[in-house]
Amino acid sequence: MCVIDDYSRECLAAVVDTSLSGQRIGRELDSIARVRGYPCMVVSDNGMELTSNAILRWQEDRQVEWHCIAPGKPM
């Protein structure tokens, strides 16, 4: 998982593992937010780990808008 700031093009995190759950992604996003603050919006693909109940709960609890790009569309 790579977390990129679209405005500054800065790589905020690069997490490599054999499997990433929604809970793990939420923990990684929380650790970034401790330093940078929570974003207004997260844009991601629609992978299973990014559309899980854990991520839906994470974004609702932190009031972060989540936008999934359409399959096959990078923008």
N, C-alpha and C positions, 0 to 999 in steps of 0.2 A: 504494500500500500504506500503510495506517495501522496503527500499532502502539499499542494502547491498554492501559494498566494497568487491569484490571477492578476492582481494589480501590480505587485512588485516582482513577480516571477520568481520569488524566493521559495526554495524547497524548505518547508517547515518540518517535515518528517519523512523518513523512508524506513518502513517497517517490513522486514523480510521474515517470513516464517512459512512452514508447510501448510498451515491452515490459520485463517483469521476469522474469528467469530465476531458477531455484532457487538458483543460485550467488550471484546478486546479492542475493537475499533473505537468504541465509546471511551474507554480508558485512555487510549492514545490521544484522542481529540481533547479530552479533559486536561491531559498533561500539557498539551500545546496551549490551551486556553488559560492555564495558570500563568503563563508568561505573556501571551499575546492578547488575551481576551477572547470572548466568543464572537464568531462571525455573525453577520446578518443572514447570510445564506451559504449553504454548502451545495456544490454542484458535483454530482457523481454519476457513474454509470449505474446500471440497474442490476448489479450482481447480487446474488442471494444474500451475502453478508451485509450489503448496504441497503437492502429492503426488508431486513428482518424486524421482528417485533422489538428487539433490543435497541436498534437504531431509531425506530419510530418513537419509542419511549424516551430515548436520549434527546431527540430533537424537540419533542413536546415539553419535556421537563426544563429544557434550557431556552425555549422559545427561539429556536434557530430554524429558519425556513430551509427545507431540503428540496432540491430540484434534481430529478433523475433525467439524464439525457435520453433521447429515443435510441433504440438499438440501431447501430450502424451510423449514427450521427455524432461526430466528435464535438460539435458546438451546440 
